[in-house]
Amino acid sequence: MKLSKTLLTALFLAVCAAPAPAAWDWDAPRAVHYITAEQSAGVKLPPPPAAGSKEDKADLAEVRAWEKKRAAAQCEKARTEKDADFEGFFGDISPLPRPLPKEVSEIFFRLIMDTNDVCRLLKDLYARPRPRKTDPALKPCLKAGADSYPSGHAAISRICALTLSDLVPARRAEFMARADEAALRRGIVGVHYPSDLAAGKRLADILYPIFLKSPAFRKDLEILRGYLKPAPAPSLK
């Protein structure tokens, strides 16, 4: 049976918008949700330190220092965050039901995918090799893709933290600290430079106001508010 072009397009967009599978295909084509292609192309970050520059050498020195000090538990924790998903970053402190309802999971999937797609554009633009490519003596705990700048994990964990902070402003410091910890682990385990992490955080700070201008994102924020768990009652002691 021959399908019309319109039907094929509809099927493709439906697949793109589906909730995340168990193992995400980060490079698969997807529909955007909270940011337009033009907005994505307009997002700018300063370039990473030039290869061999003083700043680049300082970056590498910090990665070496992290490797010397890291503990096995830090590597293990980073493995649980390998897929850069909401549960891995925030599951134990989330104000949302656990496990996440399907509707909530799909909202965070859209948020993470839009963030990752912009990050991927910048990675392709700068094509900064991972630290081990510069220093083969390094022994990262994890395998990672070819490009290092900016850090997708830093951007994604922070964009989720900013969203949670909108939902529960009183816990903003807690959520942002958790995102900072997740970002730092990517350096500790040897797959990112410090400047990659800083750039990922900066990317999230740029993207979140763009997302807030999206009617679709604002609608999804209200849906998330409806799922918030009641705050614990104050102690009478």
N, CA and C of each residue as an Amber inpcrd file, in Angstrom:
protein
   711
   0.8570000  -1.1940000   0.0000000   0.0000000   0.0000000   0.0000000
   0.8910000   1.2410000   0.0000000   0.6010000   2.1770000  -0.8810000
   1.3970000   3.3960000  -0.9820000   0.7770000   4.4860000  -0.1070000
   1.5790000   5.0460000   0.8090000   1.0820000   6.0820000   1.7060000
   1.3090000   7.4540000   1.1030000   0.3690000   8.3690000   1.3590000
   0.5140000   9.7320000   0.8780000   1.6250000  10.4470000   1.6250000
   2.1660000  11.4860000   1.0360000   3.2160000  12.2810000   1.6870000
   2.7040000  12.8860000   2.9880000   1.4380000  13.3320000   3.0020000
   0.8660000  13.9230000   4.2190000   0.8130000  12.9050000   5.3410000
   0.3830000  11.6750000   5.0200000   0.2940000  10.6320000   6.0450000
   1.6770000  10.2390000   6.5440000   2.6420000  10.1330000   5.6480000
   4.0030000   9.8030000   6.0520000   4.5620000  10.8550000   6.9920000
   4.2930000  12.1250000   6.6770000   4.7680000  13.2060000   7.5410000
   4.1350000  13.1110000   8.9190000   2.8260000  12.8460000   8.9610000
   2.1300000  12.7310000  10.2430000   2.6890000  11.5790000  11.0700000
   2.9510000  10.4420000  10.4190000   3.5170000   9.2990000  11.1360000
   4.8960000   9.6150000  11.6700000   5.7000000  10.3060000  10.8770000
   7.0550000  10.6660000  11.3140000   7.0120000  11.5680000  12.5340000
   6.1390000  12.5840000  12.5180000   6.0490000  13.4980000  13.6550000
   5.5240000  12.7770000  14.8890000   4.6300000  11.8260000  14.7030000
   4.1220000  11.0770000  15.8440000   5.2200000  10.2670000  16.5000000
   6.0710000   9.6530000  15.6880000   7.2000000   8.8990000  16.2400000
   8.1540000   9.8260000  16.9680000   8.4290000  10.9820000  16.3800000
   9.3550000  11.9330000  16.9960000   8.8440000  12.4130000  18.3490000
   7.5380000  12.5480000  18.4680000   6.9750000  13.0940000  19.6950000
   6.6750000  12.0340000  20.7440000   6.9790000  10.7850000  20.4390000
   6.6730000   9.7020000  21.3790000   7.5400000   9.8010000  22.6210000
   7.0870000   9.2300000  23.7480000   7.8960000   9.2400000  24.9550000
   9.1780000   8.4590000  24.7800000  10.1460000   8.7300000  25.6550000
  11.4700000   8.1400000  25.5290000  11.4240000   6.6280000  25.6700000
  12.1710000   5.9210000  24.8050000  12.3300000   4.4910000  25.0040000
  13.3100000   4.2300000  26.1310000  13.5240000   2.9580000  26.4460000
  14.4330000   2.6210000  27.5440000  15.8290000   3.1650000  27.2880000
  16.3090000   3.0430000  26.0510000  17.6110000   3.6070000  25.6910000
  17.3650000   4.6830000  24.6450000  17.6990000   5.9070000  24.9590000
  17.3740000   7.0030000  24.0610000  18.3420000   7.0530000  22.8940000
  17.8120000   7.3320000  21.7100000  18.6520000   7.5640000  20.5410000
  18.8420000   9.0680000  20.4070000  19.9590000   9.5520000  20.9450000
  20.1760000  10.9980000  20.9970000  20.3260000  11.6200000  19.6100000
  20.6980000  10.8140000  18.6150000  20.9570000  11.3750000  17.2870000
  19.7850000  11.2220000  16.3260000  18.6940000  10.6320000  16.7780000
  17.5460000  10.4600000  15.8950000  16.8750000  11.8020000  15.6210000
  16.3390000  12.0080000  14.4060000  15.6100000  13.2500000  14.1220000
  14.3550000  13.3410000  14.9580000  14.0180000  14.5610000  15.4000000
  12.8670000  14.7330000  16.2820000  12.1200000  16.0120000  15.9410000
  10.8550000  16.0550000  16.3380000  10.0960000  17.2950000  16.2790000
  10.5070000  18.1680000  17.4560000  10.5180000  19.4900000  17.2530000
  10.7780000  20.4030000  18.3670000   9.4460000  20.7460000  19.0250000
   9.5180000  21.1690000  20.2980000   8.2950000  21.4000000  21.0470000
   8.2080000  22.8010000  21.6390000   9.2830000  23.2630000  22.2610000
   9.2450000  24.5240000  22.9920000  10.1500000  25.5900000  22.3810000
  10.7860000  25.2810000  21.2790000  11.7160000  26.2130000  20.6490000
  11.6860000  25.9630000  19.1540000  11.7020000  27.0360000  18.3720000
  11.6650000  26.8740000  16.9270000  13.0690000  26.6050000  16.3890000
  13.1260000  26.1250000  15.1640000  14.4230000  25.8840000  14.5330000
  15.2100000  27.1850000  14.4200000  14.5100000  28.2850000  14.1330000
  15.1910000  29.5810000  14.0220000  15.7620000  30.0150000  15.3680000
  14.9880000  29.8100000  16.4260000  15.4910000  30.1460000  17.7630000
  16.6950000  29.2780000  18.1260000  16.6200000  28.0060000  17.8100000
  17.7360000  27.1080000  18.1020000  19.0070000  27.5610000  17.4100000
  18.8770000  27.9160000  16.1300000  20.0500000  28.3450000  15.3630000
  20.6190000  29.6600000  15.8790000  19.7850000  30.4490000  16.5640000
  20.2400000  31.7400000  17.0640000  20.9170000  31.6870000  18.4130000
  20.9010000  30.5240000  19.0710000  21.5370000  30.4070000  20.3840000
  23.0500000  30.3850000  20.2140000  23.7340000  31.2560000  20.9250000
  25.1870000  31.3760000  20.7920000  25.8680000  31.1890000  22.1400000
  27.0250000  30.5790000  22.1030000  27.9260000  30.5060000  23.2410000
  29.3110000  30.9110000  22.7760000  30.1270000  31.4710000  23.6650000
  31.5100000  31.7390000  23.2610000  32.2200000  30.4330000  22.9660000
  33.2010000  30.4390000  22.0920000  33.9030000  29.1860000  21.7750000
  34.6800000  28.6570000  22.9730000  34.9840000  27.3700000  22.9690000
  35.8150000  26.8130000  24.0380000  37.2460000  27.3320000  23.9270000
  38.0470000  27.1410000  24.9510000  39.4530000  27.5480000  24.8550000
  40.1280000  26.9160000  23.6400000  40.9490000  27.6710000  22.9670000
  41.6600000  27.1590000  21.7990000  42.6080000  26.0420000  22.2110000
  42.7070000  25.0220000  21.3640000  43.5790000  23.8880000  21.6630000
  45.0000000  24.3650000  21.9140000  45.5770000  23.9280000  23.0270000
  46.9470000  24.2870000  23.3590000  47.1200000  25.6210000  24.0410000
  46.0200000  26.3790000  24.1950000  46.1090000  27.6830000  24.8530000
  46.3080000  27.5010000  26.3570000  46.6480000  28.5940000  27.0250000
  46.8130000  28.5540000  28.4740000  45.5450000  28.0740000  29.1560000
  44.3900000  28.5650000  28.6860000  43.1050000  28.1780000  29.2760000
  42.8140000  26.6980000  29.0290000  43.1490000  26.2100000  27.8420000
  42.9310000  24.8130000  27.5010000  43.8000000  23.9100000  28.3820000
  45.0370000  24.3000000  28.5920000  45.9310000  23.5050000  29.4460000
  45.4430000  23.4940000  30.8930000  44.9210000  24.6240000  31.3530000
  44.3760000  24.6750000  32.7170000  43.1460000  23.7650000  32.8330000
  42.3270000  23.7480000  31.7880000  41.1700000  22.8590000  31.7380000
  41.6120000  21.4030000  31.8890000  42.6080000  21.0210000  31.1130000
  43.0930000  19.6430000  31.1360000  43.7160000  19.2990000  32.4880000
  44.4230000  20.2450000  33.0720000  45.0260000  20.0120000  34.3850000
  43.9560000  19.7160000  35.4310000  42.8210000  20.3920000  35.3330000
  41.7370000  20.1510000  36.2890000  41.1470000  18.7520000  36.0980000
  41.0090000  18.3160000  34.8470000  40.5050000  16.9630000  34.5930000
  41.4570000  15.9280000  35.1970000  42.7480000  16.1360000  35.0300000
  43.7300000  15.2140000  35.6230000  43.6290000  15.2060000  37.1440000
  43.4320000  16.3800000  37.7250000  43.3140000  16.4680000  39.1840000
  42.0630000  15.7480000  39.6600000  40.9550000  15.9030000  38.9360000
  39.7210000  15.2010000  39.3010000  39.9330000  13.6860000  39.2740000
  40.6260000  13.2090000  38.2470000  40.8280000  11.7700000  38.1250000
  41.6120000  11.2170000  39.3170000  42.6030000  11.9520000  39.7740000
  43.4230000  11.4860000  40.8960000  42.6230000  11.4020000  42.1910000
  41.6400000  12.2650000  42.3370000  40.9000000  12.3430000  43.6030000
  39.5840000  11.5790000  43.5980000  39.1070000  11.1400000  42.4410000
  37.7590000  10.5850000  42.3890000  37.6650000   9.2300000  43.0960000
  36.4600000   8.9520000  43.5720000  36.1700000   7.7000000  44.2590000
  35.3140000   6.8120000  43.3630000  35.3530000   5.5230000  43.6340000
  34.5720000   4.5760000  42.8390000  33.0830000   4.9070000  42.9020000
  32.6280000   5.3880000  44.0600000  31.2090000   5.7180000  44.2090000
  30.7960000   6.8470000  43.2680000  31.7000000   7.7680000  42.9740000
  31.3750000   8.8620000  42.0510000  31.1950000   8.3290000  40.6350000
  32.0220000   7.3690000  40.2650000  31.8690000   6.7530000  38.9460000
  30.5470000   5.9970000  38.8610000  30.2200000   5.2800000  39.9170000
  28.9860000   4.5030000  39.9260000  27.7650000   5.4140000  39.8370000
  27.7840000   6.5150000  40.5760000  26.6740000   7.4530000  40.5230000
  26.5400000   8.0430000  39.1250000  27.6600000   8.3630000  38.4910000
  27.6190000   8.9170000  37.1360000  27.0090000   7.9250000  36.1530000
  27.2170000   6.6470000  36.3880000  26.6320000   5.6300000  35.5020000
  25.1110000   5.6350000  35.6010000  24.5710000   5.9180000  36.7700000
  23.1130000   5.9690000  36.9180000  22.5280000   7.1800000  36.1960000
  23.3750000   8.1650000  35.8680000  22.9210000   9.3760000  35.1780000
  23.3280000   9.3710000  33.7050000  23.7780000   8.2180000  33.2270000
  24.3270000   8.1360000  31.8730000  23.3620000   8.6470000  30.8240000
  22.0750000   8.3510000  30.9830000  21.0910000   8.7280000  29.9690000
  20.5580000  10.1450000  30.1290000  21.0660000  10.8870000  31.1220000
  20.6480000  12.2820000  31.3270000  19.1330000  12.4130000  31.3850000
  18.4950000  11.5700000  32.2180000  17.0440000  11.6570000  32.3400000
  16.6550000  12.2480000  33.6900000  15.4170000  12.6530000  33.7890000
  14.9400000  13.3330000  34.9910000  15.0700000  12.4540000  36.2290000
  14.6930000  11.2010000  36.1110000  14.7290000  10.3000000  37.2630000
  16.1490000  10.1500000  37.7940000  17.1170000   9.9870000  36.8940000
  18.5010000   9.8320000  37.3260000  19.0210000  11.0380000  38.0800000
  18.6040000  12.2270000  37.6680000  19.0830000  13.4570000  38.3020000
  18.3010000  13.8060000  39.5740000  16.9770000  13.6760000  39.5310000
  16.1360000  14.2760000  40.5780000  15.1320000  13.3250000  41.2260000
  15.1330000  12.0640000  40.8330000  14.0950000  11.1590000  41.3070000
  13.9050000  11.1430000  42.8090000  15.0080000  11.1570000  43.5560000
  14.8930000  11.0130000  45.0080000  14.4860000  12.2980000  45.7230000
  14.5560000  13.4440000  45.0470000  14.1610000  14.7050000  45.6830000
  13.0190000  15.3970000  44.9340000  12.4590000  14.7230000  43.9630000
  11.4350000  15.3430000  43.1210000  10.1590000  15.6290000  43.9000000
   9.5260000  16.7890000  43.6450000   8.2220000  17.0820000  44.2390000
   7.0790000  16.4580000  43.4570000   7.4060000  15.6740000  42.4430000
   6.4110000  15.0350000  41.5880000   6.2810000  13.5610000  41.9650000
   5.1620000  12.9340000  41.6300000   4.9660000  11.5270000  42.0010000
   6.0650000  10.6290000  41.4350000   6.3390000   9.5530000  42.1500000
   7.3460000   8.5860000  41.7160000   6.7500000   7.1930000  41.7770000
   6.7500000   6.4350000  40.6890000   7.3180000   6.7910000  39.3890000
   6.5170000   7.8930000  38.7030000   7.1650000   8.5590000  37.7600000
   6.5020000   9.6640000  37.0860000   5.3010000   9.1730000  36.2930000
   4.1600000   9.8330000  36.4130000   3.0440000   9.5310000  35.5190000
   3.4650000   9.7350000  34.0630000   2.8250000   9.0110000  33.1710000
   3.1830000   9.0560000  31.7570000   3.1620000  10.4900000  31.2240000
   2.1450000  11.2620000  31.5920000   2.0370000  12.6330000  31.0920000
   3.2160000  13.4790000  31.5520000   3.6390000  13.3000000  32.7910000
   4.7720000  14.0580000  33.3270000   6.0620000  13.6230000  32.6530000
   6.2370000  12.3230000  32.4910000   7.4330000  11.7970000  31.8380000
   7.5800000  12.3530000  30.4270000   6.4680000  12.4490000  29.7220000
   6.5110000  12.9540000  28.3480000   6.8770000  14.4360000  28.3110000
   6.4410000  15.2070000  29.3030000   6.8070000  16.6260000  29.3520000
   8.3140000  16.7670000  29.5400000   8.8840000  16.0260000  30.4700000
  10.3260000  16.1210000  30.6820000  11.1030000  15.5720000  29.4940000
  10.5520000  14.5820000  28.8310000  11.1920000  14.0910000  27.6050000
  11.2730000  15.1950000  26.5580000  10.1830000  15.9220000  26.3670000
  10.1940000  17.0130000  25.3880000  11.2070000  18.0960000  25.7990000
  11.2070000  18.4290000  27.0690000  12.1160000  19.4550000  27.5770000
  13.5700000  19.0420000  27.3730000  13.8730000  17.8080000  27.6930000
  15.2450000  17.3110000  27.5710000  15.6640000  17.2050000  26.1150000
  14.7750000  16.7390000  25.2630000  15.1260000  16.5980000  23.8580000
  15.3700000  17.9510000  23.1880000  14.5360000  18.9410000  23.4890000
  14.7560000  20.2700000  22.9180000  16.0970000  20.8380000  23.3800000
  16.4130000  20.6480000  24.6560000  17.6880000  21.1270000  25.1830000
  18.8480000  20.4040000  24.5220000  18.7290000  19.0960000  24.4120000
  19.7940000  18.3180000  23.8080000  20.0200000  18.6870000  22.3470000
  18.9320000  18.9640000  21.6160000  19.0870000  19.2820000  20.1970000
  19.8690000  20.5810000  19.9890000  19.6210000  21.5870000  20.8360000
  20.3980000  22.8270000  20.7250000  21.8440000  22.5600000  21.1260000
  22.0260000  21.7690000  22.1670000  23.3740000  21.4190000  22.5960000
  24.1310000  20.7100000  21.4710000  23.4390000  19.8440000  20.7780000
  24.0730000  19.1020000  19.6900000  24.5100000  20.0360000  18.5610000
  23.7090000  21.0500000  18.2600000  24.1190000  22.0330000  17.2480000
  25.4370000  22.6960000  17.6300000  25.5610000  23.0480000  18.9070000
  26.7820000  23.7110000  19.3700000  27.9600000  22.7430000  19.4210000
  27.7140000  21.5040000  19.7980000  28.7830000  20.5050000  19.7650000
  29.3120000  20.3330000  18.3450000  28.3950000  20.2560000  17.3870000
  28.8110000  20.1210000  15.9910000  29.5930000  21.3460000  15.5210000
  29.1800000  22.5130000  16.0040000  29.8420000  23.7510000  15.6000000
  31.2860000  23.7940000  16.0880000  31.4930000  23.4540000  17.3610000
  32.8260000  23.6150000  17.9530000  33.6780000  22.3550000  17.8880000
  33.0540000  21.1940000  17.8250000  33.7650000  19.9170000  17.6470000
  34.9880000  19.8000000  18.5610000  34.8180000  20.1410000  19.8200000
  35.9260000  20.0110000  20.7680000  36.0600000  18.5500000  21.1930000
  37.2470000  17.9580000  21.0330000  37.4040000  16.5540000  21.4190000
  37.3020000  16.3660000  22.9300000  36.8980000  15.1930000  23.3340000
  36.8600000  14.8500000  24.7510000  38.2770000  14.8780000  25.3350000
  38.3680000  15.0350000  26.6650000  39.6990000  15.1240000  27.2830000
  40.6290000  13.9730000  26.9340000  40.1100000  12.7470000  26.8490000
  40.9950000  11.6210000  26.5840000  41.6210000  11.6900000  25.2000000
  40.9510000  12.3560000  24.2570000  41.5450000  12.5290000  22.9280000
  42.7900000  13.4050000  23.0060000  42.7610000  14.3580000  23.9350000
  43.9190000  15.2290000  24.1290000  44.9900000  14.5320000  24.9510000
  44.5780000  13.7740000  25.9530000  45.5160000  13.0640000  26.8180000
  45.0900000  11.6020000  26.9110000  45.6520000  10.7260000  26.0670000
  45.2700000   9.3080000  26.0680000  45.5590000   8.5900000  27.3810000
  46.3590000   9.1910000  28.2530000  46.6560000   8.5640000  29.5460000
  45.4730000   8.6470000  30.5100000  44.5250000   9.5250000  30.2400000
  43.3530000   9.6390000  31.0970000  42.5180000   8.3620000  31.0340000
  41.8660000   8.0590000  32.1360000  41.0360000   6.8490000  32.2220000
  39.6210000   7.2360000  32.6660000  38.7960000   7.7300000  31.7520000
  37.4270000   8.0950000  32.1270000  36.6330000   6.8800000  32.5780000
  35.6890000   7.1160000  33.4890000  34.8280000   6.0270000  33.9890000
  33.7930000   5.6020000  32.9610000  33.4500000   6.5090000  32.0640000
  32.3440000   6.2810000  31.1420000  32.7940000   6.4830000  29.7090000
  32.0590000   5.8850000  28.7980000  32.2250000   6.1880000  27.3840000
  31.3000000   7.3600000  27.0420000  31.7420000   8.2100000  26.1360000
  30.9320000   9.3620000  25.7290000  31.1550000   9.6170000  24.2480000
  30.2770000  10.4380000  23.6610000  30.4030000  10.7700000  22.2470000
  31.6670000  11.5470000  21.9400000  31.8280000  11.9120000  20.6950000
  33.0780000  12.5180000  20.2520000  33.2710000  13.9420000  20.7590000
  32.2020000  14.7070000  20.8440000  32.3410000  16.1450000  21.0940000
  32.0390000  16.4990000  22.5470000  32.7810000  17.4830000  23.0570000
  32.7970000  17.7510000  24.4880000  32.1000000  19.0500000  24.9010000
  32.0300000  20.0440000  23.9960000  31.6010000  21.3980000  24.3760000
  30.3400000  21.7990000  23.6280000  29.3000000  22.2000000  24.3560000
  29.1230000  22.2590000  25.8050000  28.6610000  20.9180000  26.3560000
  28.6220000  20.7790000  27.6730000  28.1700000  19.5490000  28.3000000
  26.6560000  19.4360000  28.2380000  26.1770000  18.3790000  27.6000000
  24.7420000  18.1540000  27.5470000  24.1580000  17.8220000  28.9080000
  24.8940000  17.0400000  29.7000000  24.4010000  16.6990000  31.0360000
  24.2680000  17.9480000  31.9140000  25.2430000  18.8430000  31.8070000
  25.1630000  20.0790000  32.5910000  23.9520000  20.9050000  32.1750000
  23.7170000  20.9840000  30.8590000  22.5800000  21.7600000  30.3580000
  21.2510000  21.1210000  30.7530000  21.1500000  19.8070000  30.5940000
  19.8860000  19.1150000  30.8470000  19.5420000  19.0990000  32.3340000
  20.5300000  18.7900000  33.1830000  20.2400000  18.7750000  34.6220000
  19.8240000  20.1610000  35.0960000  20.4350000  21.1990000  34.5440000
  20.0880000  22.5590000  34.9660000  18.7260000  22.9840000  34.4280000
  18.3940000  22.5850000  33.2020000  17.0890000  22.9690000  32.6600000
  15.9810000  22.2960000  33.4670000  16.2210000  21.0670000  33.9230000
  15.2420000  20.4050000  34.7910000  15.1640000  21.1000000  36.1460000
  16.3240000  21.5240000  36.6630000  16.3380000  22.2230000  37.9570000
  15.6050000  23.5500000  37.8690000  15.7640000  24.2600000  36.7630000
  15.0630000  25.5290000  36.5840000  13.5490000  25.3060000  36.5200000
  13.1580000  24.2220000  35.8790000  11.7330000  23.8930000  35.8010000
  11.1820000  23.5700000  37.1870000  11.8910000  22.7450000  37.9330000
  11.4570000  22.4170000  39.2920000  11.4170000  23.6580000  40.1680000
  12.3640000  24.5630000  39.9550000  12.4010000  25.7960000  40.7430000
  11.1990000  26.6770000  40.4470000  10.7120000  26.6340000  39.2120000
   9.4830000  27.3540000  38.8750000   8.2850000  26.7360000  39.5990000
   8.3070000  25.4170000  39.7140000   7.1930000  24.7210000  40.3480000
   7.1910000  24.8930000  41.8680000   8.3810000  24.8360000  42.4660000
   8.5060000  24.9420000  43.9250000   9.6410000  25.9250000  44.2370000
   9.3690000  27.2320000  44.1540000  10.4380000  28.2230000  44.3280000
  11.1870000  28.1000000  45.6540000  10.5250000  27.6650000  46.6950000
  11.1790000  27.5680000  48.0070000  12.3050000  26.5520000  48.0190000
  12.3240000  25.6380000  47.0460000  13.3650000  24.6040000  47.0040000
  14.3970000  24.8440000  45.9050000  14.4090000  26.0630000  45.3580000
  15.3000000  26.3670000  44.2440000  16.7640000  26.0270000  44.5610000
  17.2440000  26.4250000  45.7220000  18.6540000  26.1860000  46.0640000
  18.9700000  24.6900000  46.0420000  18.0510000  23.8850000  46.5350000
  18.2460000  22.4320000  46.5530000  18.3120000  21.8590000  45.1420000
  17.3820000  22.2860000  44.2800000  17.3510000  21.7660000  42.9160000
  18.5930000  22.2070000  42.1290000  18.9820000  23.4640000  42.2780000
  20.1330000  23.9580000  41.5290000  21.4270000  23.2940000  42.0130000
  21.5150000  23.0420000  43.3150000  22.6890000  22.3510000  43.8430000
  22.7830000  20.9340000  43.2840000  21.6510000  20.2670000  43.1780000
  21.6490000  18.9130000  42.6150000  22.1160000  18.9270000  41.1620000
  21.6690000  19.9190000  40.3910000  22.1140000  20.0350000  39.0020000
  23.6110000  20.3040000  38.9270000  24.1110000  21.1520000  39.8110000
  25.5520000  21.4360000  39.8400000  26.3500000  20.1710000  40.1490000
  25.8330000  19.3470000  41.0660000  26.5140000  18.0930000  41.4110000
  26.5550000  17.1560000  40.1990000  25.4440000  17.0620000  39.4900000
  25.3890000  16.1910000  38.3210000  26.3520000  16.6580000  37.2460000
  26.4260000  17.9730000  37.0530000  27.3590000  18.5160000  36.0690000
  28.7970000  18.2200000  36.4720000  29.1200000  18.4740000  37.7200000
  30.4970000  18.2670000  38.1890000  30.9350000  16.8160000  38.0180000
  30.0200000  15.8840000  38.2260000  30.3770000  14.4750000  38.0760000
  30.8650000  14.1540000  36.6730000  30.3500000  14.8550000  35.6820000
  30.7980000  14.5990000  34.3050000  32.2640000  14.9960000  34.1240000
  32.7210000  15.9680000  34.8970000  34.1400000  16.2860000  34.8810000
  34.9380000  15.2920000  35.6960000  34.4200000  14.9480000  36.8650000
  35.1250000  14.0190000  37.7550000  35.3530000  12.6720000  37.0800000
  34.3840000  12.2050000  36.3040000  34.5450000  10.9000000  35.6580000
  35.3400000  10.9820000  34.3610000  35.7460000  12.1870000  33.9640000
  36.7240000  12.3260000  32.8920000  36.2090000  12.5480000  31.4940000
  34.9230000  12.8970000  31.3360000  34.4110000  13.0690000  29.9780000
  34.1790000  14.5260000  29.6000000  34.4420000  15.4620000  30.5490000
  34.2610000  16.8790000  30.2490000  35.3230000  17.7270000  30.9270000
  35.6280000  18.8450000  30.2810000  36.4690000  19.8840000  30.8690000
  35.6090000  20.8160000  31.7210000  36.2200000  21.5410000  32.6530000
  35.4460000  22.5250000  33.4280000  34.7070000  23.5310000  32.5480000
  35.3400000  23.9920000  31.4750000  34.6740000  24.9800000  30.6230000
  33.4870000  24.3850000  29.8820000  33.4950000  23.0780000  29.6300000
  32.3240000  22.4190000  29.0420000  31.1330000  22.5010000  29.9880000
  31.4160000  22.2640000  31.2700000  30.3550000  22.2730000  32.2790000
  29.7760000  23.6720000  32.4380000  30.6550000  24.6650000  32.4950000
  30.1900000  26.0480000  32.6260000  29.3430000  26.4490000  31.4190000
  29.7540000  26.0020000  30.2320000  29.0090000  26.3390000  29.0170000
  27.6440000  25.6500000  29.0030000  27.5810000  24.4140000  29.5050000
  26.2920000  23.7230000  29.5690000  25.3200000  24.4450000  30.4820000
  25.8190000  24.9100000  31.6190000  24.9580000  25.6680000  32.5390000
  24.4920000  26.9680000  31.8920000  25.4160000  27.6340000  31.2190000
  25.0580000  28.8840000  30.5430000  24.0070000  28.6330000  29.4630000
  24.1290000  27.5190000  28.7660000  23.1530000  27.1860000  27.7350000
  21.7600000  27.0370000  28.3370000  21.6660000  26.3430000  29.4660000
  20.3570000  26.1930000  30.1200000  19.7860000  27.5450000  30.5140000
  20.6340000  28.4370000  31.0080000  20.1650000  29.7670000  31.4090000
  19.6720000  30.5790000  30.2130000  20.2280000  30.3160000  29.0440000
  19.7600000  30.9740000  27.8200000  18.4470000  30.3590000  27.3430000
  18.3750000  29.0360000  27.4010000  17.2140000  28.3420000  26.8430000
  15.9560000  28.5000000  27.6750000  16.0910000  28.5210000  29.0000000
  14.8790000  28.5000000  29.8120000  13.9620000  29.7010000  29.5400000
  14.4810000  30.9220000  29.4440000  13.5860000  32.0370000  29.0940000
  12.9380000  31.8720000  27.7190000  13.6420000  31.2360000  26.7880000
  13.0480000  30.9710000  25.4780000  11.8860000  29.9970000  25.6270000
  12.0980000  28.9370000  26.4040000  11.0270000  27.9700000  26.6260000
   9.8130000  28.6340000  27.2830000  10.0740000  29.5340000  28.2190000
   8.9700000  30.1900000  28.9270000   8.0990000  31.0380000  27.9980000
   8.6440000  31.4320000  26.8690000   7.8580000  32.1980000  25.8990000
   6.9630000  31.2950000  25.0580000   7.1690000  29.9890000  25.1550000
   6.3890000  29.0370000  24.3670000   5.0620000  28.7440000  25.0570000
   3.9300000  28.9870000  24.3940000   2.6390000  28.6230000  24.9920000
   2.5650000  27.1410000  25.3520000   3.1980000  26.2930000  24.5440000
   3.1770000  24.8530000  24.8290000   3.8960000  24.5520000  26.1340000
   5.0190000  25.2220000  26.3740000   5.7550000  24.9660000  27.6140000
   4.9980000  25.5120000  28.8160000   4.4220000  26.6900000  28.6760000
   3.6600000  27.2560000  29.7970000   2.4660000  26.3630000  30.1370000
   1.8410000  25.8120000  29.1190000   0.7280000  24.8810000  29.3550000
   1.2230000  23.6400000  30.0900000   2.3870000  23.1260000  29.6820000
   2.9340000  21.9350000  30.3270000   3.3660000  22.2260000  31.7650000
   3.8400000  23.4310000  32.0200000   4.1690000  23.8040000  33.4010000
   2.9290000  23.7180000  34.2970000   1.8170000  24.1750000  33.7810000
   0.5810000  24.1150000  34.5670000   0.1480000  22.6630000  34.7960000
   0.3680000  21.8230000  33.8080000   0.0710000  20.4000000  33.9880000
   0.9520000  19.8280000  35.1040000   2.2330000  20.1880000  35.1020000
   3.1370000  19.7070000  36.1490000   2.6870000  20.1900000  37.5240000
   2.2230000  21.4250000  37.6020000   1.7660000  21.9610000  38.8910000
   0.6320000  21.1060000  39.4600000  -0.1850000  20.5860000  38.5760000
  -1.2990000  19.7670000  39.0240000  -0.8740000  18.4320000  39.6130000
   0.3630000  18.0360000  39.3380000   0.8690000  16.7610000  39.8600000
   1.7170000  16.9290000  41.1100000   1.9660000  18.1500000  41.5450000
   2.8340000  18.3570000  42.7060000   2.2970000  17.6340000  43.9250000
   3.2060000  16.9860000  44.6350000   2.8220000  16.3310000  45.8900000
   2.5870000  17.3750000  46.9670000   1.6050000  17.1730000  47.8360000
   1.3770000  18.1380000  48.9110000   2.6220000  18.2750000  49.7900000
   2.8900000  19.4920000  50.2000000   4.0240000  19.7230000  51.1150000
   3.7310000  19.0670000  52.4550000   4.7700000  18.5320000  53.1290000
   4.5310000  17.9180000  54.4450000   3.9580000  18.9200000  55.4390000
   3.0770000  18.4630000  56.2800000   2.4830000  19.3520000  57.2970000
   3.5490000  19.7870000  58.2880000   3.5210000  21.0370000  58.7460000
   4.5110000  21.5030000  59.7220000   4.3920000  20.7300000  61.0310000
   5.5320000  20.5160000  61.6600000   5.5570000  19.8070000  62.9310000
   4.8980000  20.6550000  64.0220000   4.1570000  19.9970000  64.9140000
   3.4900000  20.7040000  66.0110000   4.3610000  20.7870000  67.2660000
   5.5570000  20.1930000  67.1720000   6.4510000  20.2290000  68.3400000
   6.9900000  21.6180000  68.5580000
